Amino acid sequence: MRKFLLCLIGMGNLWSCSDGDLQIETIDFDSVTPQSCDTPVTTSTTILFKIDDDESLILDLQSGVLDNGVVGDTITTESSIPSQSSLTYRIFSEGISTSYFCDDIPPATPSVVEEIQAQDGLVIIETLADMDTVNFVHTISLSGISFVNDAGERITNLTVGEFGEVSTAVPAEN
């Protein structure tokens, strides 16, 4: 009887083991600064990304959503996900750098291990002129972001509320 119980427990352990699927418990990029391949960032910039070793968060903005507005005014623009802008979370086989996104020919390695598109949410951009630096500062926030993986599991532990700030130059007066 004892051998039977040990065998049953051993078999139970085999069936309860992970099948190797990735388990994403949290997406946290609040402490990471947004980057762009455009230097400096302009109002026509649409791709911003954050890199945290072997993970990235890619924000593909709707065209024209970075609006400089009028000096002295604060403007707020919004863009819905996924119909106007998109937000993608990627896990890579190893750490990546800015060149992964900015090289003319993307490198063959590292490879993308998992990619998850946000299914819902809102990009909110508050723009204010900073006359000390002669720039417009765009503070980008994310609201109601919902990621759903290929297995249909919703990732709920998100720390992606503040995407960050980018600056664009105040146009020169003619």
Salt bridges, closest charged atoms under 4 A:
GLU115 OE1 - ARG90 NE 2.59
